[in-house]
Amino acid sequence: MNNGYSNYEQNAPQKPPFPGDRYPGLAEAYVPYQRYTNSFPPMEALKNGTMFPELVKPYNKVKA
């Protein structure tokens, strides 16, 4: 039975096509350290979608 994979497996590259011996990473995350200062009360946090006041960024529609 030919499911299309056998041909690929036979022709698959044995070495990555990139310089060096490894594939590059797809992405790297940069997450800066944030200090926990204060938080909203539970109901206000639910209303704002976050418990951290620093993360509240209301969307203001601006006409271009």
N, CA, C, O and CB atoms as a CASP TS submission, in Angstrom:
PFRMAT TS
TARGET T0000
AUTHOR 0000-0000-0000
METHOD Language model
MODEL 1
PARENT N/A
ATOM      1  N   MET     1       0.847  -1.190   0.000  1.00  0.00           N
ATOM      2  CA  MET     1       0.000   0.000   0.000  1.00  0.00           C
ATOM      3  C   MET     1       0.887   1.246   0.000  1.00  0.00           C
ATOM      4  O   MET     1       1.803   1.360   0.815  1.00  0.00           O
ATOM      5  CB  MET     1      -0.961   0.002   1.230  1.00  0.00           C
ATOM      6  N   ASN     2       0.620   2.156  -0.893  1.00  0.00           N
ATOM      7  CA  ASN     2       1.403   3.383  -0.987  1.00  0.00           C
ATOM      8  C   ASN     2       0.586   4.529  -0.404  1.00  0.00           C
ATOM      9  O   ASN     2      -0.373   4.994  -1.020  1.00  0.00           O
ATOM     10  CB  ASN     2       1.810   3.682  -2.461  1.00  0.00           C
ATOM     11  N   ASN     3       0.967   4.975   0.773  1.00  0.00           N
ATOM     12  CA  ASN     3       0.251   6.079   1.405  1.00  0.00           C
ATOM     13  C   ASN     3       0.943   7.419   1.189  1.00  0.00           C
ATOM     14  O   ASN     3       0.525   8.427   1.758  1.00  0.00           O
ATOM     15  CB  ASN     3       0.102   5.817   2.886  1.00  0.00           C
ATOM     16  N   GLY     4       1.976   7.444   0.388  1.00  0.00           N
ATOM     17  CA  GLY     4       2.675   8.682   0.100  1.00  0.00           C
ATOM     18  C   GLY     4       3.834   8.971   1.025  1.00  0.00           C
ATOM     19  O   GLY     4       4.635   9.865   0.750  1.00  0.00           O
ATOM     20  N   TYR     5       3.941   8.233   2.115  1.00  0.00           N
ATOM     21  CA  TYR     5       5.008   8.481   3.076  1.00  0.00           C
ATOM     22  C   TYR     5       6.267   7.688   2.771  1.00  0.00           C
ATOM     23  O   TYR     5       7.369   8.140   3.084  1.00  0.00           O
ATOM     24  CB  TYR     5       4.534   8.155   4.460  1.00  0.00           C
ATOM     25  N   SER     6       6.127   6.526   2.171  1.00  0.00           N
ATOM     26  CA  SER     6       7.305   5.685   1.941  1.00  0.00           C
ATOM     27  C   SER     6       8.304   6.385   1.030  1.00  0.00           C
ATOM     28  O   SER     6       9.510   6.277   1.254  1.00  0.00           O
ATOM     29  CB  SER     6       6.894   4.338   1.334  1.00  0.00           C
ATOM     30  N   ASN     7       7.841   7.096   0.015  1.00  0.00           N
ATOM     31  CA  ASN     7       8.738   7.812  -0.884  1.00  0.00           C
ATOM     32  C   ASN     7       9.451   8.932  -0.142  1.00  0.00           C
ATOM     33  O   ASN     7      10.637   9.174  -0.365  1.00  0.00           O
ATOM     34  CB  ASN     7       7.965   8.375  -2.084  1.00  0.00           C
ATOM     35  N   TYR     8       8.730   9.615   0.742  1.00  0.00           N
ATOM     36  CA  TYR     8       9.346  10.691   1.515  1.00  0.00           C
ATOM     37  C   TYR     8      10.419  10.141   2.442  1.00  0.00           C
ATOM     38  O   TYR     8      11.509  10.704   2.538  1.00  0.00           O
ATOM     39  CB  TYR     8       8.287  11.448   2.324  1.00  0.00           C
ATOM     40  N   GLU     9      10.116   9.051   3.117  1.00  0.00           N
ATOM     41  CA  GLU     9      11.076   8.472   4.053  1.00  0.00           C
ATOM     42  C   GLU     9      12.364   8.066   3.345  1.00  0.00           C
ATOM     43  O   GLU     9      13.448   8.193   3.914  1.00  0.00           O
ATOM     44  CB  GLU     9      10.466   7.264   4.760  1.00  0.00           C
ATOM     45  N   GLN    10      12.258   7.586   2.130  1.00  0.00           N
ATOM     46  CA  GLN    10      13.453   7.186   1.384  1.00  0.00           C
ATOM     47  C   GLN    10      14.271   8.397   0.954  1.00  0.00           C
ATOM     48  O   GLN    10      15.497   8.323   0.871  1.00  0.00           O
ATOM     49  CB  GLN    10      13.062   6.361   0.160  1.00  0.00           C
ATOM     50  N   ASN    11      13.601   9.503   0.682  1.00  0.00           N
ATOM     51  CA  ASN    11      14.286  10.691   0.174  1.00  0.00           C
ATOM     52  C   ASN    11      14.493  11.769   1.231  1.00  0.00           C
ATOM     53  O   ASN    11      14.946  12.866   0.906  1.00  0.00           O
ATOM     54  CB  ASN    11      13.513  11.266  -0.974  1.00  0.00           C
ATOM     55  N   ALA    12      14.173  11.481   2.479  1.00  0.00           N
ATOM     56  CA  ALA    12      14.312  12.477   3.541  1.00  0.00           C
ATOM     57  C   ALA    12      15.780  12.824   3.751  1.00  0.00           C
ATOM     58  O   ALA    12      16.634  11.938   3.716  1.00  0.00           O
ATOM     59  CB  ALA    12      13.691  11.963   4.855  1.00  0.00           C
ATOM     60  N   PRO    13      16.086  14.104   3.969  1.00  0.00           N
ATOM     61  CA  PRO    13      17.485  14.480   4.194  1.00  0.00           C
ATOM     62  C   PRO    13      18.004  13.879   5.494  1.00  0.00           C
ATOM     63  O   PRO    13      17.281  13.807   6.488  1.00  0.00           O
ATOM     64  CB  PRO    13      17.635  16.010   4.224  1.00  0.00           C
ATOM     65  N   GLN    14      19.237  13.456   5.479  1.00  0.00           N
ATOM     66  CA  GLN    14      19.851  12.863   6.658  1.00  0.00           C
ATOM     67  C   GLN    14      20.501  13.913   7.541  1.00  0.00           C
ATOM     68  O   GLN    14      20.741  13.669   8.724  1.00  0.00           O
ATOM     69  CB  GLN    14      20.876  11.828   6.251  1.00  0.00           C
ATOM     70  N   LYS    15      20.785  15.071   6.984  1.00  0.00           N
ATOM     71  CA  LYS    15      21.429  16.144   7.732  1.00  0.00           C
ATOM     72  C   LYS    15      20.601  17.414   7.550  1.00  0.00           C
ATOM     73  O   LYS    15      20.102  17.662   6.452  1.00  0.00           O
ATOM     74  CB  LYS    15      22.910  16.360   7.262  1.00  0.00           C
ATOM     75  N   PRO    16      20.446  18.208   8.580  1.00  0.00           N
ATOM     76  CA  PRO    16      19.677  19.451   8.433  1.00  0.00           C
ATOM     77  C   PRO    16      20.262  20.337   7.335  1.00  0.00           C
ATOM     78  O   PRO    16      21.482  20.410   7.186  1.00  0.00           O
ATOM     79  CB  PRO    16      19.643  20.220   9.765  1.00  0.00           C
ATOM     80  N   PRO    17      19.411  21.007   6.570  1.00  0.00           N
ATOM     81  CA  PRO    17      19.885  21.868   5.487  1.00  0.00           C
ATOM     82  C   PRO    17      20.333  23.243   5.970  1.00  0.00           C
ATOM     83  O   PRO    17      20.299  24.202   5.199  1.00  0.00           O
ATOM     84  CB  PRO    17      18.802  22.031   4.455  1.00  0.00           C
ATOM     85  N   PHE    18      20.746  23.359   7.213  1.00  0.00           N
ATOM     86  CA  PHE    18      21.184  24.623   7.787  1.00  0.00           C
ATOM     87  C   PHE    18      22.635  24.502   8.223  1.00  0.00           C
ATOM     88  O   PHE    18      23.114  23.392   8.457  1.00  0.00           O
ATOM     89  CB  PHE    18      20.287  25.032   8.976  1.00  0.00           C
ATOM     90  N   PRO    19      23.343  25.615   8.336  1.00  0.00           N
ATOM     91  CA  PRO    19      24.719  25.549   8.833  1.00  0.00           C
ATOM     92  C   PRO    19      24.744  24.945  10.231  1.00  0.00           C
ATOM     93  O   PRO    19      23.863  25.221  11.045  1.00  0.00           O
ATOM     94  CB  PRO    19      25.366  26.952   8.842  1.00  0.00           C
ATOM     95  N   GLY    20      25.711  24.157  10.500  1.00  0.00           N
ATOM     96  CA  GLY    20      25.790  23.511  11.812  1.00  0.00           C
ATOM     97  C   GLY    20      25.066  22.184  11.793  1.00  0.00           C
ATOM     98  O   GLY    20      24.689  21.680  10.735  1.00  0.00           O
ATOM     99  N   ASP    21      24.880  21.637  12.950  1.00  0.00           N
ATOM    100  CA  ASP    21      24.273  20.312  13.032  1.00  0.00           C
ATOM    101  C   ASP    21      22.893  20.308  13.664  1.00  0.00           C
ATOM    102  O   ASP    21      22.436  19.263  14.129  1.00  0.00           O
ATOM    103  CB  ASP    21      25.162  19.404  13.801  1.00  0.00           C
ATOM    104  N   ARG    22      22.222  21.443  13.692  1.00  0.00           N
ATOM    105  CA  ARG    22      20.885  21.443  14.283  1.00  0.00           C
ATOM    106  C   ARG    22      19.979  22.413  13.538  1.00  0.00           C
ATOM    107  O   ARG    22      20.435  23.348  12.880  1.00  0.00           O
ATOM    108  CB  ARG    22      20.950  21.810  15.777  1.00  0.00           C
ATOM    109  N   TYR    23      18.692  22.162  13.663  1.00  0.00           N
ATOM    110  CA  TYR    23      17.712  23.065  13.074  1.00  0.00           C
ATOM    111  C   TYR    23      17.576  24.306  13.957  1.00  0.00           C
ATOM    112  O   TYR    23      17.694  24.208  15.178  1.00  0.00           O
ATOM    113  CB  TYR    23      16.340  22.356  12.900  1.00  0.00           C
ATOM    114  N   PRO    24      17.331  25.462  13.359  1.00  0.00           N
ATOM    115  CA  PRO    24      17.139  26.659  14.183  1.00  0.00           C
ATOM    116  C   PRO    24      15.801  26.580  14.915  1.00  0.00           C
ATOM    117  O   PRO    24      14.880  25.904  14.457  1.00  0.00           O
ATOM    118  CB  PRO    24      17.205  27.944  13.313  1.00  0.00           C
ATOM    119  N   GLY    25      15.698  27.255  16.029  1.00  0.00           N
ATOM    120  CA  GLY    25      14.442  27.295  16.773  1.00  0.00           C
ATOM    121  C   GLY    25      13.410  28.113  16.014  1.00  0.00           C
ATOM    122  O   GLY    25      13.760  29.039  15.282  1.00  0.00           O
ATOM    123  N   LEU    26      12.166  27.778  16.183  1.00  0.00           N
ATOM    124  CA  LEU    26      11.111  28.517  15.501  1.00  0.00           C
ATOM    125  C   LEU    26      10.895  29.885  16.121  1.00  0.00           C
ATOM    126  O   LEU    26      10.624  30.857  15.416  1.00  0.00           O
ATOM    127  CB  LEU    26       9.816  27.731  15.526  1.00  0.00           C
ATOM    128  N   ALA    27      11.015  29.961  17.432  1.00  0.00           N
ATOM    129  CA  ALA    27      10.801  31.235  18.113  1.00  0.00           C
ATOM    130  C   ALA    27      11.443  31.182  19.489  1.00  0.00           C
ATOM    131  O   ALA    27      11.635  30.113  20.067  1.00  0.00           O
ATOM    132  CB  ALA    27       9.290  31.559  18.227  1.00  0.00           C
ATOM    133  N   GLU    28      11.763  32.333  19.984  1.00  0.00           N
ATOM    134  CA  GLU    28      12.266  32.444  21.344  1.00  0.00           C
ATOM    135  C   GLU    28      11.445  33.509  22.045  1.00  0.00           C
ATOM    136  O   GLU    28      11.205  34.584  21.496  1.00  0.00           O
ATOM    137  CB  GLU    28      13.794  32.786  21.372  1.00  0.00           C
ATOM    138  N   ALA    29      11.023  33.211  23.242  1.00  0.00           N
ATOM    139  CA  ALA    29      10.199  34.154  23.998  1.00  0.00           C
ATOM    140  C   ALA    29      11.075  35.021  24.894  1.00  0.00           C
ATOM    141  O   ALA    29      12.043  34.548  25.490  1.00  0.00           O
ATOM    142  CB  ALA    29       9.147  33.404  24.840  1.00  0.00           C
ATOM    143  N   TYR    30      10.720  36.280  24.976  1.00  0.00           N
ATOM    144  CA  TYR    30      11.375  37.187  25.913  1.00  0.00           C
ATOM    145  C   TYR    30      10.301  37.635  26.888  1.00  0.00           C
ATOM    146  O   TYR    30       9.385  38.369  26.516  1.00  0.00           O
ATOM    147  CB  TYR    30      12.057  38.419  25.179  1.00  0.00           C
ATOM    148  N   VAL    31      10.407  37.202  28.115  1.00  0.00           N
ATOM    149  CA  VAL    31       9.417  37.543  29.133  1.00  0.00           C
ATOM    150  C   VAL    31      10.131  38.269  30.259  1.00  0.00           C
ATOM    151  O   VAL    31      10.773  37.633  31.094  1.00  0.00           O
ATOM    152  CB  VAL    31       8.676  36.272  29.663  1.00  0.00           C
ATOM    153  N   PRO    32      10.029  39.595  30.293  1.00  0.00           N
ATOM    154  CA  PRO    32      10.712  40.335  31.352  1.00  0.00           C
ATOM    155  C   PRO    32      10.085  40.061  32.716  1.00  0.00           C
ATOM    156  O   PRO    32       8.890  39.784  32.816  1.00  0.00           O
ATOM    157  CB  PRO    32      10.682  41.833  31.055  1.00  0.00           C
ATOM    158  N   TYR    33      10.883  40.141  33.736  1.00  0.00           N
ATOM    159  CA  TYR    33      10.408  39.930  35.096  1.00  0.00           C
ATOM    160  C   TYR    33       9.499  41.084  35.484  1.00  0.00           C
ATOM    161  O   TYR    33       9.834  42.248  35.261  1.00  0.00           O
ATOM    162  CB  TYR    33      11.591  39.800  36.089  1.00  0.00           C
ATOM    163  N   GLN    34       8.363  40.767  36.057  1.00  0.00           N
ATOM    164  CA  GLN    34       7.432  41.798  36.505  1.00  0.00           C
ATOM    165  C   GLN    34       7.232  41.661  38.007  1.00  0.00           C
ATOM    166  O   GLN    34       7.047  40.561  38.528  1.00  0.00           O
ATOM    167  CB  GLN    34       6.073  41.696  35.753  1.00  0.00           C
ATOM    168  N   ARG    35       7.270  42.771  38.677  1.00  0.00           N
ATOM    169  CA  ARG    35       7.044  42.755  40.124  1.00  0.00           C
ATOM    170  C   ARG    35       5.545  42.752  40.400  1.00  0.00           C
ATOM    171  O   ARG    35       4.776  43.473  39.763  1.00  0.00           O
ATOM    172  CB  ARG    35       7.726  43.974  40.810  1.00  0.00           C
ATOM    173  N   TYR    36       5.160  41.943  41.343  1.00  0.00           N
ATOM    174  CA  TYR    36       3.765  41.895  41.764  1.00  0.00           C
ATOM    175  C   TYR    36       3.546  43.021  42.767  1.00  0.00           C
ATOM    176  O   TYR    36       4.042  42.962  43.892  1.00  0.00           O
ATOM    177  CB  TYR    36       3.396  40.498  42.383  1.00  0.00           C
ATOM    178  N   THR    37       2.803  44.046  42.356  1.00  0.00           N
ATOM    179  CA  THR    37       2.615  45.203  43.226  1.00  0.00           C
ATOM    180  C   THR    37       1.248  45.178  43.898  1.00  0.00           C
ATOM    181  O   THR    37       1.154  45.026  45.116  1.00  0.00           O
ATOM    182  CB  THR    37       2.781  46.494  42.434  1.00  0.00           C
ATOM    183  N   ASN    38       0.206  45.325  43.118  1.00  0.00           N
ATOM    184  CA  ASN    38      -1.135  45.315  43.688  1.00  0.00           C
ATOM    185  C   ASN    38      -2.071  44.626  42.709  1.00  0.00           C
ATOM    186  O   ASN    38      -1.688  44.325  41.579  1.00  0.00           O
ATOM    187  CB  ASN    38      -1.626  46.759  44.008  1.00  0.00           C
ATOM    188  N   SER    39      -3.286  44.382  43.141  1.00  0.00           N
ATOM    189  CA  SER    39      -4.239  43.707  42.271  1.00  0.00           C
ATOM    190  C   SER    39      -5.640  44.242  42.520  1.00  0.00           C
ATOM    191  O   SER    39      -5.928  44.846  43.553  1.00  0.00           O
ATOM    192  CB  SER    39      -4.197  42.185  42.489  1.00  0.00           C
ATOM    193  N   PHE    40      -6.511  43.996  41.525  1.00  0.00           N
ATOM    194  CA  PHE    40      -7.908  44.388  41.650  1.00  0.00           C
ATOM    195  C   PHE    40      -8.632  43.427  42.588  1.00  0.00           C
ATOM    196  O   PHE    40      -8.222  42.276  42.742  1.00  0.00           O
ATOM    197  CB  PHE    40      -8.594  44.418  40.265  1.00  0.00           C
ATOM    198  N   PRO    41      -9.704  43.899  43.211  1.00  0.00           N
ATOM    199  CA  PRO    41     -10.596  42.967  43.916  1.00  0.00           C
ATOM    200  C   PRO    41     -11.204  41.996  42.884  1.00  0.00           C
ATOM    201  O   PRO    41     -11.259  42.331  41.701  1.00  0.00           O
ATOM    202  CB  PRO    41     -11.732  43.749  44.698  1.00  0.00           C
ATOM    203  N   PRO    42     -11.653  40.824  43.296  1.00  0.00           N
ATOM    204  CA  PRO    42     -12.114  39.803  42.342  1.00  0.00           C
ATOM    205  C   PRO    42     -13.146  40.278  41.321  1.00  0.00           C
ATOM    206  O   PRO    42     -12.991  39.973  40.139  1.00  0.00           O
ATOM    207  CB  PRO    42     -12.689  38.668  43.092  1.00  0.00           C
ATOM    208  N   MET    43     -14.177  41.000  41.711  1.00  0.00           N
ATOM    209  CA  MET    43     -15.208  41.425  40.755  1.00  0.00           C
ATOM    210  C   MET    43     -14.675  42.456  39.767  1.00  0.00           C
ATOM    211  O   MET    43     -15.038  42.434  38.591  1.00  0.00           O
ATOM    212  CB  MET    43     -16.412  41.999  41.498  1.00  0.00           C
ATOM    213  N   GLU    44     -13.823  43.351  40.232  1.00  0.00           N
ATOM    214  CA  GLU    44     -13.234  44.337  39.322  1.00  0.00           C
ATOM    215  C   GLU    44     -12.253  43.661  38.367  1.00  0.00           C
ATOM    216  O   GLU    44     -12.156  44.046  37.202  1.00  0.00           O
ATOM    217  CB  GLU    44     -12.523  45.455  40.118  1.00  0.00           C
ATOM    218  N   ALA    45     -11.535  42.666  38.851  1.00  0.00           N
ATOM    219  CA  ALA    45     -10.621  41.906  37.995  1.00  0.00           C
ATOM    220  C   ALA    45     -11.399  41.190  36.903  1.00  0.00           C
ATOM    221  O   ALA    45     -10.962  41.158  35.752  1.00  0.00           O
ATOM    222  CB  ALA    45      -9.807  40.892  38.824  1.00  0.00           C
ATOM    223  N   LEU    46     -12.537  40.619  37.245  1.00  0.00           N
ATOM    224  CA  LEU    46     -13.371  39.947  36.254  1.00  0.00           C
ATOM    225  C   LEU    46     -13.874  40.930  35.210  1.00  0.00           C
ATOM    226  O   LEU    46     -13.922  40.608  34.023  1.00  0.00           O
ATOM    227  CB  LEU    46     -14.549  39.250  36.930  1.00  0.00           C
ATOM    228  N   LYS    47     -14.248  42.120  35.641  1.00  0.00           N
ATOM    229  CA  LYS    47     -14.737  43.161  34.725  1.00  0.00           C
ATOM    230  C   LYS    47     -13.640  43.612  33.758  1.00  0.00           C
ATOM    231  O   LYS    47     -13.907  43.853  32.581  1.00  0.00           O
ATOM    232  CB  LYS    47     -15.262  44.369  35.521  1.00  0.00           C
ATOM    233  N   ASN    48     -12.398  43.724  34.262  1.00  0.00           N
ATOM    234  CA  ASN    48     -11.286  44.204  33.444  1.00  0.00           C
ATOM    235  C   ASN    48     -10.580  43.105  32.659  1.00  0.00           C
ATOM    236  O   ASN    48      -9.806  43.395  31.747  1.00  0.00           O
ATOM    237  CB  ASN    48     -10.293  44.898  34.314  1.00  0.00           C
ATOM    238  N   GLY    49     -10.839  41.849  33.007  1.00  0.00           N
ATOM    239  CA  GLY    49     -10.190  40.749  32.302  1.00  0.00           C
ATOM    240  C   GLY    49      -8.799  40.443  32.801  1.00  0.00           C
ATOM    241  O   GLY    49      -8.105  39.611  32.216  1.00  0.00           O
ATOM    242  N   THR    50      -8.373  41.094  33.867  1.00  0.00           N
ATOM    243  CA  THR    50      -7.071  40.849  34.472  1.00  0.00           C
ATOM    244  C   THR    50      -7.112  41.310  35.914  1.00  0.00           C
ATOM    245  O   THR    50      -7.879  42.203  36.274  1.00  0.00           O
ATOM    246  CB  THR    50      -5.940  41.570  33.692  1.00  0.00           C
ATOM    247  N   MET    51      -6.286  40.695  36.730  1.00  0.00           N
ATOM    248  CA  MET    51      -6.222  41.139  38.127  1.00  0.00           C
ATOM    249  C   MET    51      -5.117  42.156  38.345  1.00  0.00           C
ATOM    250  O   MET    51      -4.973  42.694  39.442  1.00  0.00           O
ATOM    251  CB  MET    51      -6.012  39.951  39.050  1.00  0.00           C
ATOM    252  N   PHE    52      -4.334  42.421  37.304  1.00  0.00           N
ATOM    253  CA  PHE    52      -3.210  43.339  37.419  1.00  0.00           C
ATOM    254  C   PHE    52      -3.548  44.681  36.775  1.00  0.00           C
ATOM    255  O   PHE    52      -3.760  44.736  35.564  1.00  0.00           O
ATOM    256  CB  PHE    52      -1.954  42.735  36.772  1.00  0.00           C
ATOM    257  N   PRO    53      -3.605  45.765  37.549  1.00  0.00           N
ATOM    258  CA  PRO    53      -3.954  47.077  36.994  1.00  0.00           C
ATOM    259  C   PRO    53      -3.007  47.532  35.878  1.00  0.00           C
ATOM    260  O   PRO    53      -3.423  48.258  34.975  1.00  0.00           O
ATOM    261  CB  PRO    53      -3.958  48.111  38.100  1.00  0.00           C
ATOM    262  N   GLU    54      -1.752  47.116  35.932  1.00  0.00           N
ATOM    263  CA  GLU    54      -0.782  47.538  34.914  1.00  0.00           C
ATOM    264  C   GLU    54      -1.111  46.992  33.528  1.00  0.00           C
ATOM    265  O   GLU    54      -0.651  47.531  32.521  1.00  0.00           O
ATOM    266  CB  GLU    54       0.613  47.094  35.312  1.00  0.00           C
ATOM    267  N   LEU    55      -1.908  45.924  33.474  1.00  0.00           N
ATOM    268  CA  LEU    55      -2.219  45.297  32.190  1.00  0.00           C
ATOM    269  C   LEU    55      -3.506  45.802  31.559  1.00  0.00           C
ATOM    270  O   LEU    55      -3.852  45.389  30.452  1.00  0.00           O
ATOM    271  CB  LEU    55      -2.307  43.820  32.364  1.00  0.00           C
ATOM    272  N   VAL    56      -4.217  46.683  32.240  1.00  0.00           N
ATOM    273  CA  VAL    56      -5.474  47.203  31.692  1.00  0.00           C
ATOM    274  C   VAL    56      -5.135  48.258  30.654  1.00  0.00           C
ATOM    275  O   VAL    56      -4.623  49.329  30.978  1.00  0.00           O
ATOM    276  CB  VAL    56      -6.393  47.797  32.817  1.00  0.00           C
ATOM    277  N   LYS    57      -5.427  47.941  29.411  1.00  0.00           N
ATOM    278  CA  LYS    57      -5.190  48.858  28.296  1.00  0.00           C
ATOM    279  C   LYS    57      -6.483  48.953  27.489  1.00  0.00           C
ATOM    280  O   LYS    57      -6.680  48.179  26.553  1.00  0.00           O
ATOM    281  CB  LYS    57      -3.987  48.376  27.394  1.00  0.00           C
ATOM    282  N   PRO    58      -7.368  49.892  27.839  1.00  0.00           N
ATOM    283  CA  PRO    58      -8.642  49.993  27.118  1.00  0.00           C
ATOM    284  C   PRO    58      -8.422  50.283  25.636  1.00  0.00           C
ATOM    285  O   PRO    58      -7.511  51.019  25.255  1.00  0.00           O
ATOM    286  CB  PRO    58      -9.520  51.086  27.737  1.00  0.00           C
ATOM    287  N   TYR    59      -9.263  49.698  24.830  1.00  0.00           N
ATOM    288  CA  TYR    59      -9.205  49.915  23.387  1.00  0.00           C
ATOM    289  C   TYR    59      -9.943  51.198  23.058  1.00  0.00           C
ATOM    290  O   TYR    59     -11.140  51.319  23.319  1.00  0.00           O
ATOM    291  CB  TYR    59      -9.810  48.714  22.608  1.00  0.00           C
ATOM    292  N   ASN    60      -9.237  52.145  22.492  1.00  0.00           N
ATOM    293  CA  ASN    60      -9.844  53.402  22.059  1.00  0.00           C
ATOM    294  C   ASN    60      -9.789  53.452  20.547  1.00  0.00           C
ATOM    295  O   ASN    60      -8.715  53.560  19.955  1.00  0.00           O
ATOM    296  CB  ASN    60      -9.123  54.639  22.689  1.00  0.00           C
ATOM    297  N   LYS    61     -10.948  53.371  19.931  1.00  0.00           N
ATOM    298  CA  LYS    61     -11.004  53.372  18.478  1.00  0.00           C
ATOM    299  C   LYS    61     -10.664  54.768  17.962  1.00  0.00           C
ATOM    300  O   LYS    61     -11.311  55.751  18.323  1.00  0.00           O
ATOM    301  CB  LYS    61     -12.401  52.922  17.976  1.00  0.00           C
ATOM    302  N   VAL    62      -9.655  54.839  17.124  1.00  0.00           N
ATOM    303  CA  VAL    62      -9.204  56.109  16.563  1.00  0.00           C
ATOM    304  C   VAL    62      -9.397  56.052  15.056  1.00  0.00           C
ATOM    305  O   VAL    62      -8.950  55.109  14.403  1.00  0.00           O
ATOM    306  CB  VAL    62      -7.710  56.402  16.932  1.00  0.00           C
ATOM    307  N   LYS    63     -10.058  57.056  14.508  1.00  0.00           N
ATOM    308  CA  LYS    63     -10.237  57.103  13.058  1.00  0.00           C
ATOM    309  C   LYS    63      -8.969  57.636  12.415  1.00  0.00           C
ATOM    310  O   LYS    63      -8.401  58.636  12.852  1.00  0.00           O
ATOM    311  CB  LYS    63     -11.458  57.980  12.672  1.00  0.00           C
ATOM    312  N   ALA    64      -8.546  56.959  11.387  1.00  0.00           N
ATOM    313  CA  ALA    64      -7.318  57.362  10.687  1.00  0.00           C
ATOM    314  C   ALA    64      -7.602  58.391   9.632  1.00  0.00           C
ATOM    315  O   ALA    64      -6.684  58.842   8.946  1.00  0.00           O
ATOM    316  CB  ALA    64      -6.639  56.164  10.057  1.00  0.00           C
TER
END
